[in-house]
């Protein structure tokens, strides 16, 4: 039969020895099944006395029945009356003994080919023999183990033949399917390193087999340790596990390998260093205090990505909060370092806040408990607190303890008190804490209120002269932010201590280095009360104004507006320089300084800086202040009568041709008495009336109103505005129906202008102007109402029952009052 012939061929293949010799032993021919021509495993005997493989003779009998005849002996072909199969136990035992001996001998022979000197064919055959022997049962297992073949198979991974390496990986996978002892034996030497190398290579087949083999090997804790110790092994596995789109099978096995590594406690630190923090965090949460300290110390040394910082904060934030408050000093020191690291990221800091870390931090920093902490831990706690408040959370709504928040008055008082009683590094961190909270609109008012009620502003300002640069810089930034709310309190401290003011001037103008510190110091000076004569005199004594004027000129000459830093700097400088113009009448030295630097011309030039709106506002207000003084500084010419002219004529000399200022009725110049009719100041102020920013408009209008003031020739002022095309823009401002101070100011200006009969007559036909005056009459305050009423009478929109309106604007003074008085009142 055909099956007989196939069995003969298979028997022949088995009979071909690996060393080329004949293996068939005639004396043992009884071990071979006549049907399959292979050594029997379960021999049975039939009625004729011949032995066969149980499965083979059963199949033979079945085929006989299928052919319609009774069972017969395959050798004698004689019909068998009884088809029962009787096992031959003695023969079976003999066969097993012979097979085991043959397998041992065969495995021992192939050891010579498990070396780098073997040919590819020899090595592949040897590896195949080892794989078959291993899968053959306990004798093969014992022989492979006893002969030390596992490390030899691992060594074949370094073969130059791809086929040999693939066969070796398959064999290793067979070894790894059994016990941990086998996995550990095969991982001796460089086997694990070589397998990792295959995982990182481009050959897909080698990579797949290497990942499979390593997945099985990693079931042993000892092998897991070896894998973790290899530099980059976890990273390579992580890369493969993330490539699910390319090869899902490999990715899944790589992830299973990493999962096996995760379960090994000794690998927790190495896994964490490679981005897998879960094992370490689990030990940190569930371990003993000693284990927690060890894991936290390891975590402190690991550089974490932002995502991992969030994970750590969420898993152990609450645990760390408990250690901060109740742990021993060694544990606290480690935890503070970890918290400082992960709180540097805004998102992980928010998670720490959610995990209630704030309250333990505050408690250890409270003034009555800081003595329990060494200074280095106080500094670490303050650093963590500073990082947390920098996360952008609204701390006015985050509960700290019951109804209290971090910006509650008693909490702030406690931390302010600590600033005054601790070392510079801790002071610096606490100042950063307050600086950050003062940057938020949601918390700045609470901080300001607490500082004001505690009287801590003096201590905070004194940091201006601190030798600790970081504390000084942070305090100056903080003072700048609260100066918008505590300007008078800050000014009071500087008035009491000129030395502090001198230190601030030095930082703002003389120190070279920290640009942020210089800018903040300058802005503090800019925010000081402008009409504080004492501070202005002190700044003059310090030489601040000369430095500021030089800097403003320097920035303006190098094309201000083209540099963002210059723009911000110029705004602060302009505010400081404008202080001079608020005390001109009380401080002659300020008049001299304004003349020396020709401030009126300088501020006129600054009006041209489009885009720097705050500079334009400051410049226009400064021009208003300067122009208000013009009438007091105007000089009367000496040669103003005919007698003097005749005397000069007798000597053949001609009297000088002196031009009189039409508004101030004297000799004026923009330098000497700050007359804005000179230097194109009026034209630039009128141009600003069309600005989109109402603050610029109101400041420019206020400066122009000084030409219509009591004490000057108002009619000439109106004439100047009319010739300069300034009347129409002023009317247009009123037609927009402004509110507040701008409404009053423009109504006042319009009433003064309408005193000119020709202008009033022309305006009487302007219905929109009349409507705007009616609106001001109906909706303005009491002062604006009276002025609007007078203006309406000028254009005959209201009847005149009594002569209360001065119709001669050339006469100085008016019953409607002076805009200068309004300006002072408005201030």
Secondary structure, 3 states (H helix, E strand, C coil): CHHHHHHHHHHHHHHECCCCCECCCHHHHHHECCCCCCECCCEEECCCCCEEEHHHHHHHHHHHHHCCCCCECCCCCCECCCCCCEECHHHHHHHHHHHHHHHHHHHHHHHHHCCCCCCHHHHHHHHHHHHHHHHCCHHHHHHHHHCCHHHHHHHHHHCCCHHHHHHHHHHHHHHHCCCHHHHHHHCCCCHHHHHHHHHCCCCHHHHHHHHHHHHHHCCCHHHHHHHHHCCCHHHHHHHHHCCCCCCHHHHHHHHHHHHHHHCCHHHHHHHHHCCCCHHHHHHHHHCCHHHHHHHHHHHHHCCCCHHHHHHHHHHHHHHHHHHHHHCCHHHHHHHHHHHHHHCCCHHHHHHHHHCCHHHHHHHHHCCCCHHHCCHHHHHHHHHHHHHHHCCCCCCCCCEEECCEECCCHHHHHHHHHHHCCCCHHHHHHHHHHHHHHHCCCCCHHHHHHHHHHHCCHHHHHHHHHCCCHHHHHHHHHHHHHHCCCCHHHHHHHHHHCHHHHHHHHHHHHHCCCCHHHHHHHHHHHHHCCCCCHHHHHHHHHCCHHHHHHHHHHHHHHCCCCCCHHHHHHHHHHHHHHHHHHHCCCCCHHHHHHHHHCCHHHHHHHHCCCCCCHHHHHHHHHHHHHHHHHHHHHCECCCCCCHHHHHHHHHCCCCCCCCCCECCCCEECCCCCCCCCCCCCHHHHHHHHCCCCCHHHHHHHHHHHHHHHCCCCCHHHHHHHHHHCCCHHHHHHHHHCCCCHHHHHHHHHHHHHHCCCHHHHHHHCCCHHHHHHHHHHHHHCCHHHHHHHHHHHHHCCCCCCCCCCCCCCCCCCCCCCCCHHHHHHHHC
